[in-house]
Amino acid sequence: MTAVEVRHLRRTYTRRKKEPRTALDDLNLVVETGEVHGLLGPNGAGKTTLCKILSTVLLPTSGTARVDGFDVVEQTDEVRRAVGIVFGGERGLYTRLTARQNLLYWSALYRQPTKVGRKRVEELLERLGLQERADEPVETFSRGMKQRLHLARGLVGTPRVLILDEPTVGMDPVAARDFRALVVELRGEGHSILLTTHDMAEAEELCDRVSLMDGGRLIATEDPKTIGSWLSRFERVRAEGVSPELAARLRDLPGVAAVESRGDQIVVEVEEAGATGEALRLLVEAGVTSLATTRPTLEEVYLQAIGDRGLGVR
């Protein structure tokens, strides 16, 4: 039995006096039991809509979705018992209540017996490092602490499937690192996890497989290292003090897509593996010392590597 199975899923939003908007378009996706599966895609790709359908917050327009073997439309109670969802940001917490009160409330919603619920809440407060401030209002917590409380809330019902919707958004690097370590622990305990993210490093570190989404459709499912290699193909080089003649030589290099002037800098856009090294060699040999290389954002890779073709992939 798979953790998540989506077949020909479609979700269309109808809007007054406007054309309907399709958020999910004939989407097919499988998350294996015990797997951490990443969803990558630009804003508007349909990731959050999919998470809401899998957690029974939204109904699909057509198609089917099953979580832990249960249909999200026909077996909503079973799905809600099987799944825990963790959103990024402030959503889903009652900030005037304490951490303990939040978790006890969610335990009651899962209809856990009082004694069982209290024991589970104490376990989660201890495990997630919230015990010392468990009786303080959540509004006094840092973003990292709130996100740990989000995870505790998602775990309070002992779910078999976890949906993490951009869980580290807005976190500082230390808090994000700690949160990722917790995800690794949960995978080791056998939880199946669906993770949406914009962060390629996060996907590479945590995921067994990664699916790319665009325009509500699945573009590809790959090993995260494969997608990481796509990003490295499209590196860019920034340099200062480059003469027009040197810029022209850079344009002629194989694998260089463009050379643009931006203020007192030039930016060399690379579209093939290995071209970055050649561009750097040429710049260093010409005596240029102010240099930097950067990776593009995921959205930019979509535009360069996939672009409009992504909408045609089946």
PyMOL commands that set and color helices and strands:
alter all, ss='L'
color gray80, all
select helices_A, chain A and resi 47-54+76-82+99-109+114-127+131-133+138-140+143-155+173-188+200-206+224-233+244-251+275-285+298-312
alter helices_A, ss='H'
color red, helices_A
select strands_A, chain A and resi 4-15+18-31+36-40+62-67+70-71+83-87+161-165+192-197+209-214+217-222+236-240+256-262+265-270+291-294
alter strands_A, ss='S'
color yellow, strands_A
deselect
rebuild
show_as cartoon
